[in-house]
């Protein structure tokens, strides 16, 4: 079949954000696979709906949205790149966009963190037994609640599914697409060979980030994500970067005349993370849910208790059940038969939406290092958390440390200095191209950009929450003791 025939629209899918999304033959076949249909059962934002009730949208609709934005991007590049970007490139990128979240876990990033924690714990137990011949001790609740592991990254699982799920790989091969290459595009591994592919789906301004900013804002009712999508896409252009080590010197940049629109996008994304993703109530519920989820896997009470279980199931029709609903059924069933008082308490809080109390909150913004009080608390949480356990009077607490930056590289670098920054950060950072003088520069390095000033600073906050119901006076006492600790 000719590529022009493959690219023809076969169906339109209605969407509340974009109106309608056209899909072609290969995309329609991929959408109809059981592995992709599984995404209908995964919430895009985990339990953010406990804070913003409208946040019920799924990874399924998000993936369709990323496909739509990738269509806009690739259509623009096909028209403006002078045949540098071809139809075959467009088809690869559209398929990679559609499949980029195929490896997500129940409750999305929360589930990803739980499986990552369990993988690290298992490896630690194996090596601990080998080296010391001592059996491992059970994980402490605050360790589980505060974990933020990437050992089970959804993109790596997605790459495995694309390459090993026979239904998906056979469709790709039928249309002369290489599963390994599609996986390398959405993991970002393709960046060392093809910067344009990587930037379209794995950079500060990519199809994934654009859709979740627009869609999450729409669903939550928060207005931070209202960016000028069409104008942002019209700014994209393919230019040469002679500094690249690879043979292909082509990269993606934005026309400098639209700099303010790009700056607005980066600032909107910053506020999106600070006000929605890292909302204090959401953070506390996530900590509580991590403990429940992890205990469930420890007790082998779910159908998928390890990465191995997941990978062994990708060719079974039952894999479609690896979703939020079946996880919650497993939680409920285990709660009915367990005698674990901690699980029962936390499940009650989860099911009845009893919010864990945030007892301490501290924020800092700095260029080189945080103020002493902030550093003291951060060190205590990471190196000596038993001090907080003593203050709280139990192990049923957790914390969140969140560093927020507005761009991938700092604004204090010159163009030449920026080239020495870690390569993945360079690939992801936004570049601007001045048509009048033919100069290429990182947006963060441009001294006349507000992003230059903001990217020199890191905004970071720490929250400590208690996974237990206490009297108000006890919460106040905990706060006072932590304040005294960091002032000493």
C-alpha positions in Angstrom: 0.0 0.0 0.0 1.3 3.5 -0.9 2.2 5.8 2.0 -0.2 8.4 0.7 -3.0 5.9 0.9 -2.0 4.9 4.5 -2.0 8.6 5.6 -5.6 9.2 4.4 -8.1 9.8 7.2 -10.3 6.7 7.9 -12.3 8.0 10.8 -12.9 11.1 13.0 -13.0 10.9 16.8 -14.9 13.6 18.7 -12.9 15.3 21.4 -14.0 18.1 23.8 -10.7 20.0 23.5 -10.0 19.9 19.8 -13.4 19.2 18.3 -12.5 16.2 16.2 -9.3 14.1 15.7 -8.7 12.4 12.3 -7.1 9.0 12.3 -5.6 6.9 9.5 -5.5 3.2 8.8 -2.5 2.2 11.0 -3.6 4.5 13.8 -7.2 3.0 13.8 -5.8 -0.5 13.9 -3.5 0.4 16.9 -6.4 2.1 18.7 -8.5 -1.1 18.4 -5.8 -3.3 20.1 -6.6 -4.5 23.6 -3.3 -3.0 24.9 -4.3 0.4 23.7 -8.0 0.1 24.8 -6.5 -0.7 28.3 -5.7 3.1 28.6 -9.4 3.8 28.9 -9.2 2.5 32.4 -6.2 4.6 33.6 -6.8 8.1 35.0 -4.5 10.7 33.5 -4.0 12.4 36.8 -4.2 9.6 39.3 -6.3 10.8 42.3 -6.2 14.5 41.5 -10.0 14.1 41.1 -10.1 14.1 44.9 -9.1 17.8 44.6 -10.5 18.8 41.2 -13.6 16.6 40.6 -13.5 17.1 36.8 -10.1 15.4 36.5 -11.6 12.1 35.4 -10.0 12.0 31.9 -8.0 8.9 30.9 -4.7 8.1 29.3 -6.7 7.0 26.3 -8.1 10.4 25.5 -4.7 12.1 26.3 -3.0 9.7 23.8 -5.5 10.7 21.1 -4.8 14.3 22.0 -1.1 13.9 21.6 -1.7 12.2 18.2 -3.8 15.3 17.2 -1.1 17.8 18.1 1.5 15.7 16.4 -0.6 15.7 13.3 -0.6 19.5 13.4 3.2 19.6 14.0 4.1 17.2 11.3 1.7 18.7 8.7 3.3 22.1 9.4 6.8 20.6 8.9 5.8 18.8 5.7 4.6 22.1 4.3 7.6 24.3 5.5 10.7 22.1 5.7 11.5 22.0 2.0 11.3 18.2 1.8 13.7 17.8 4.8 10.8 16.3 6.8 8.9 13.7 4.7 5.7 11.7 4.9 7.4 8.7 6.3 8.8 10.8 9.1 5.3 12.1 9.8 3.8 8.6 10.0 6.5 7.4 12.5 5.9 10.5 14.7 2.2 10.1 14.7 2.4 6.4 15.7 4.9 7.2 18.4 2.7 10.0 19.7 -0.3 7.6 19.8 1.6 4.9 21.6 3.8 7.0 23.9 1.8 6.2 27.1 1.0 2.5 26.2 3.1 1.4 29.2 1.4 3.4 31.9 0.4 1.9 35.2 -2.9 2.0 37.3 -3.1 5.5 38.8 -0.5 6.7 36.2 2.6 8.1 37.8 1.6 7.1 41.3 1.5 3.4 40.1 4.8 3.9 38.3 6.4 5.1 41.5 5.0 2.1 43.5 6.3 -0.5 41.0 9.7 1.3 40.9 9.9 1.3 44.7 9.1 -2.4 44.8 11.7 -3.2 42.1 14.4 -1.3 44.0 13.3 -2.9 47.3 13.5 -6.4 45.7 17.0 -5.7 44.3 18.1 -4.3 47.7 16.8 -7.4 49.5 18.6 -9.7 47.1 22.0 -7.9 47.5 21.4 -7.4 51.2 20.9 -11.1 51.8 23.9 -11.9 49.6 26.3 -9.5 51.3 25.1 -9.7 54.9 23.1 -12.9 55.1 20.5 -10.9 57.0 16.8 -11.0 56.1 15.3 -7.6 55.1 13.1 -5.7 57.5 9.7 -4.5 56.4 9.5 -1.1 54.8 8.5 1.8 57.0 5.3 3.6 56.1 7.0 7.0 55.6 9.5 5.4 53.2 6.8 4.0 51.1 4.6 7.2 51.2 7.6 9.4 50.2 9.0 7.2 47.5 9.5 8.7 44.0 11.2 6.0 42.1 11.7 5.9 38.3 13.0 2.3 38.2 9.8 1.2 36.5 9.4 4.1 34.1 6.3 3.9 32.0 8.2 4.7 28.8 10.5 1.7 29.3 7.5 -0.5 29.9 5.8 1.1 26.8 8.9 0.3 24.7 8.7 -3.3 25.9 5.0 -3.6 25.0 5.4 -2.1 21.6 8.2 -4.6 20.8 6.7 -7.7 22.5 3.0 -7.4 22.2 2.4 -9.4 19.1 -0.8 -7.6 18.1 0.9 -4.2 18.2 4.2 -5.2 16.6 2.5 -7.1 13.8 0.4 -4.0 12.9 3.6 -1.8 12.9 5.5 -4.3 10.7 2.5 -4.6 8.4 2.9 -0.9 7.6 6.7 -1.1 7.4 7.3 0.5 10.8 10.0 -0.8 13.1 8.7 -1.4 16.7 12.1 -0.7 18.2 12.4 2.6 16.4 8.9 3.7 17.6 9.9 2.8 21.1 13.1 4.7 20.9 11.2 7.8 19.7 9.0 8.1 22.8 11.7 7.1 25.3 13.9 9.8 23.8 16.7 7.3 22.9 16.4 8.3 19.3 17.9 11.8 20.2 21.4 10.8 19.4 20.4 9.8 15.9 17.6 12.1 15.0 17.1 15.3 17.1 13.9 16.3 15.3 12.1 13.1 16.3 13.2 13.5 19.9 12.2 17.1 20.1 8.8 16.5 18.7 7.9 14.1 21.5 10.6 14.4 24.2 11.4 18.0 24.8 10.3 21.1 26.8 7.9 22.0 23.9 6.5 18.7 22.6 3.2 17.2 21.6 2.8 15.4 24.9 3.3 18.5 27.1 1.0 20.6 24.9 -1.9 18.2 25.2 -1.6 17.6 28.9 -1.4 21.3 29.6 -4.5 22.0 27.5 -6.5 18.9 28.5 -5.7 19.0 32.3 -6.6 22.7 32.4 -9.9 22.0 30.6 -10.8 19.0 32.9 -9.8 20.6 36.2 -11.3 24.0 35.4 -7.9 25.7 36.1 -7.0 28.3 33.5 -3.2 28.1 33.5 -3.1 26.0 30.4 -4.7 28.4 27.9 -1.8 28.7 25.5 -1.9 29.7 21.8 -1.5 26.2 20.3 -1.8 27.1 16.6 0.7 29.9 16.9 3.1 27.8 18.8 3.0 25.2 16.0 3.5 27.8 13.3 6.7 28.9 15.0 8.3 25.5 14.6 11.1 25.3 12.0 13.9 22.9 11.0 17.3 24.5 11.0 21.0 23.4 11.0 23.0 23.2 14.2 26.7 22.8 13.2 27.6 22.0 16.9 25.9 18.6 16.7 28.2 15.6 16.9 26.0 13.4 14.8 26.0 13.4 11.0 22.5 14.8 10.8 22.8 18.5 11.9 19.0 19.2 11.6 17.2 20.3 14.7 13.8 21.8 15.7 13.7 25.4 16.7 11.1 28.2 17.2 11.0 31.4 15.2 12.2 34.1 17.5 9.4 36.5 16.5 7.1 34.3 18.6 9.3 34.3 21.7 6.6 35.8 24.0 4.2 32.9 23.2 6.9 30.3 24.0 7.7 32.1 27.3 4.0 32.1 28.1 3.8 28.3 27.5 6.8 27.6 29.8 5.3 29.8 32.6 1.9 28.2 32.2 3.5 24.7 32.5 5.3 25.9 35.7 2.1 27.0 37.3 0.3 23.9 36.1 2.7 21.7 38.0 2.8 23.9 41.1 -1.0 24.3 41.4 -2.4 21.0 40.1 0.1 18.2 40.0 1.8 19.1 43.3 -1.3 20.4 45.0 -0.8 19.8 48.8 -4.0 17.7 49.1 -3.1 15.6 46.1 0.4 15.1 47.4 -1.0 13.8 50.8 -3.5 11.5 49.1 -0.8 10.2 46.8 1.4 9.3 49.8 -1.5 7.5 51.5 -2.4 5.6 48.3 1.3 4.6 47.7 1.3 2.8 51.0 -2.0 0.9 50.3 -0.8 0.0 46.7 2.6 -1.2 47.9 1.2 -3.3 50.8 -1.1 -4.9 48.3 1.8 -5.9 46.1 3.8 -7.1 49.1 1.0 -9.4 50.0 0.6 -10.7 46.3 -3.0 -9.5 46.5 -3.2 -8.0 43.0 -3.1 -9.8 39.6 0.1 -7.9 38.7 2.5 -7.8 41.7 5.7 -7.1 39.8 7.2 -5.9 36.5 7.7 -9.5 35.6 4.0 -10.2 36.1 3.1 -7.2 33.9 5.6 -8.2 31.1 4.4 -11.8 31.1 0.9 -10.7 30.5 1.2 -8.3 27.5 0.0 -10.9 25.0 -3.0 -12.0 27.1 -6.4 -10.5 26.6 -6.7 -10.2 30.4 -4.0 -7.5 30.2 -6.8 -5.0 29.5 -7.7 -5.5 33.2 -4.4 -3.9 34.4 -6.3 -0.7 35.2 -7.5 1.6 38.0 -10.9 -0.2 38.5 -9.4 -3.7 39.1 -6.7 -2.2 41.4 -9.5 -0.7 43.5 -11.4 -3.9 43.6 -8.2 -5.7 44.8 -7.7 -3.0 47.5 -11.3 -3.5 48.7 -11.1 -7.3 48.8 -7.8 -7.3 50.6 -9.2 -4.8 53.2 -12.1 -7.2 53.9 -9.8 -10.1 54.8 -6.6 -8.5 56.2 -5.9 -8.0 59.9 -3.2 -5.4 59.2 -4.4 -2.3 61.2 -2.4 0.1 59.2 -3.9 -1.1 55.9 -7.4 -0.9 57.3 -6.9 2.6 58.6 -5.4 3.9 55.4 -7.9 2.2 53.2 -10.7 3.8 55.3 -9.2 7.2 54.7 -8.8 6.5 51.0 -12.3 5.1 50.4 -14.0 7.8 52.5 -11.7 10.6 51.1 -10.4 11.6 54.6 -7.6 14.0 53.8 -4.2 13.4 55.5 -3.2 16.5 57.3 -0.3 18.6 56.0 1.5 19.6 59.2 4.4 21.5 57.8 5.1 23.4 54.5 8.2 25.3 53.6 9.2 26.8 50.3 12.4 28.3 48.9 13.6 29.9 45.7 17.4 30.0 45.1 20.1 30.2 42.5 22.9 28.3 44.2 21.8 26.8 47.5 18.7 27.0 49.7 18.6 28.8 53.1 19.8 26.9 56.1 16.4 26.0 57.5 15.3 24.5 54.2 18.6 22.5 53.9 18.3 21.3 57.5 14.9 19.8 57.0 15.8 18.3 53.6 18.9 16.6 55.2 16.8 15.4 58.1 14.2 13.8 55.9 16.7 12.1 53.7 19.3 11.1 56.2 17.7 11.0 59.6 13.9 10.6 59.2 13.6 8.9 62.6 13.7 12.4 64.1 10.4 13.2 62.4 9.0 9.8 63.4 9.8 10.8 67.1 8.1 14.2 66.6 5.0 12.7 65.0 4.8 9.8 67.4 4.3 7.2 64.7 5.7 6.0 61.4 2.4 7.0 59.7 3.6 10.1 58.0 5.2 11.1 54.7 6.9 14.0 52.9 7.2 15.5 49.5 10.2 17.3 48.1 9.5 19.0 44.8 12.1 21.0 42.8 10.5 23.1 40.1 12.5 24.7 37.2 11.1 26.6 34.3 13.6 25.2 31.7 16.0 22.3 31.3 19.2 24.5 31.4 20.2 27.5 33.4 20.2 31.0 31.9 23.6 31.9 33.1 25.3 29.9 30.4 26.6 31.3 27.1 25.8 29.3 24.0 29.2 27.7 24.1 29.0 26.9 27.8 25.6 25.4 27.3 27.1 22.8 25.0 28.8 21.2 28.0 25.6 20.7 29.9 24.3 17.0 30.2 23.2 16.0 26.7 19.6 15.1 27.5 19.0 18.5 29.0 20.3 20.1 25.9 18.1 18.0 23.7 15.0 19.0 25.6 15.8 22.7 26.0 14.0 25.1 23.6 16.0 26.8 20.9 15.0 30.0 19.1 16.1 31.0 15.6 16.4 34.6 14.5 15.5 34.7 10.8 17.0 38.2 10.3 20.6 37.4 11.4 20.5 33.6 11.1 21.5 33.0 14.7 20.4 30.0 16.8 20.3 30.3 20.6 18.7 28.6 23.6 15.7 30.5 24.9 17.1 30.2 28.4 20.5 31.7 27.4 18.9 34.7 25.7 19.7 37.7 28.0 16.6 39.6 26.8 14.2 36.7 27.7 12.4 36.6 31.0 13.1 32.8 30.9 16.8 33.6 31.1 16.2 35.3 34.5 13.8 32.6 35.8 15.8 29.6 34.7 18.7 30.6 36.9 16.6 29.9 39.9 15.0 26.7 41.3 11.8 26.8 43.2 11.6 24.0 45.8 9.2 23.1 48.5 8.9 20.5 51.2 5.6 19.2 52.7 5.2 16.9 55.6 1.9 15.2 56.1 0.5 12.8 58.7 -1.3 9.6 57.5 -3.5 9.5 60.6 -6.3 11.4 62.2 -5.2 13.4 65.2 -6.5 16.2 67.4 -5.9 19.8 66.1 -3.7 20.5 69.1 -1.4 17.6 68.1 -1.0 18.9 64.6 0.0 22.3 66.0 2.5 20.6 68.3 4.1 18.7 65.5 4.4 21.9 63.4 6.0 23.8 66.3 8.5 21.0 67.0 9.6 20.8 63.3 10.0 24.6 63.3 12.2 24.4 66.4 14.2 21.6 64.7 15.1 23.6 61.6 15.9 26.7 63.6 18.3 25.0 66.0 
